[in-house]
Amino acid sequence: MPVVDYVAAEFAGQVDVIAVAWASSYEKTASAARGFLTSGATRWLLDDSVFADFEVTSQPVGVFTIGGVEVRRWFGALPEQEIRQLFADAVA
């Protein structure tokens, strides 16, 4: 998530990035967000329903959507350049 947050800062105002946590307390989620999402470009929330909506059964997972339509899903980490390319393609 720190790499996604770093790239999100480069695309601030062009791409909305939201980190969603589940199966945790608000306090633990807030603490993790402060540690991982340092740029201020990524918003976070605690919402179990989002995972059901996207049929996500495990973490970490990334779901990239454009206009509410899923265009890419990945589990685990992606290289920074690949994340940057996803964002660049979205704003092109």
C-alpha positions in Angstrom: 0.0 0.0 0.0 2.8 2.5 0.6 3.8 2.3 -3.1 0.2 2.9 -4.2 0.0 5.9 -1.9 3.3 7.2 -3.2 2.1 7.0 -6.8 -1.3 8.4 -5.8 0.4 11.6 -4.7 1.8 12.0 -8.2 -1.7 11.8 -9.6 -3.4 13.8 -6.9 -6.5 15.6 -8.4 -6.6 13.1 -11.3 -7.2 9.8 -9.6 -9.0 9.0 -6.4 -7.4 6.3 -4.3 -9.2 4.7 -1.4 -7.7 2.1 0.9 -10.4 -0.1 2.5 -9.8 -2.3 5.5 -12.0 -5.0 7.0 -12.2 -7.3 9.9 -10.4 -4.9 12.2 -11.2 -2.2 14.7 -11.4 1.5 13.8 -8.4 2.2 16.1 -6.2 -0.4 14.5 -7.2 0.7 11.0 -6.5 4.3 11.8 -3.1 3.4 13.2 -2.1 1.4 10.1 -3.3 4.2 7.8 -1.1 6.7 9.6 1.9 4.4 9.1 1.2 3.3 5.5 -0.6 6.3 3.9 1.8 9.1 4.6 1.3 11.2 1.4 -2.2 12.4 2.3 -3.3 11.5 -1.3 -5.0 8.2 -0.3 -8.2 8.2 1.7 -9.0 5.2 3.9 -12.1 3.6 5.4 -13.2 0.5 7.4 -16.0 -1.1 5.5 -16.7 -4.9 5.3 -19.4 -4.5 2.6 -17.0 -3.3 -0.1 -15.2 -6.6 0.0 -18.5 -8.5 -0.5 -19.4 -6.1 -3.3 -16.2 -6.9 -5.2 -16.2 -10.6 -4.1 -12.8 -10.2 -2.3 -12.0 -13.0 0.1 -8.5 -12.2 1.2 -6.0 -9.4 1.6 -3.9 -7.7 0.3 -5.8 -7.1 -2.9 -6.0 -4.2 -5.3 -9.0 -3.4 -7.4 -8.6 -0.7 -10.0 -11.9 0.7 -11.3 -12.7 3.4 -13.9 -16.2 4.9 -13.7 -17.2 2.1 -11.4 -16.1 -0.6 -13.8 -13.3 -3.0 -12.7 -10.4 -2.9 -15.1 -7.7 -4.7 -13.1 -7.4 -6.8 -10.0 -4.3 -8.1 -8.3 -3.3 -9.9 -5.1 -0.2 -8.9 -3.2 2.1 -6.2 -4.4 2.7 -4.8 -7.9 5.9 -3.1 -9.0 5.8 0.7 -8.7 6.1 1.1 -12.5 3.1 -1.1 -13.1 0.9 0.9 -10.7 2.1 4.1 -12.3 1.1 2.8 -15.7 -2.4 1.9 -14.5 -2.8 5.5 -13.2 -1.4 7.0 -16.4 -3.7 4.9 -18.6 -6.6 6.0 -16.5 -6.0 9.7 -17.0 -4.9 9.5 -20.6 
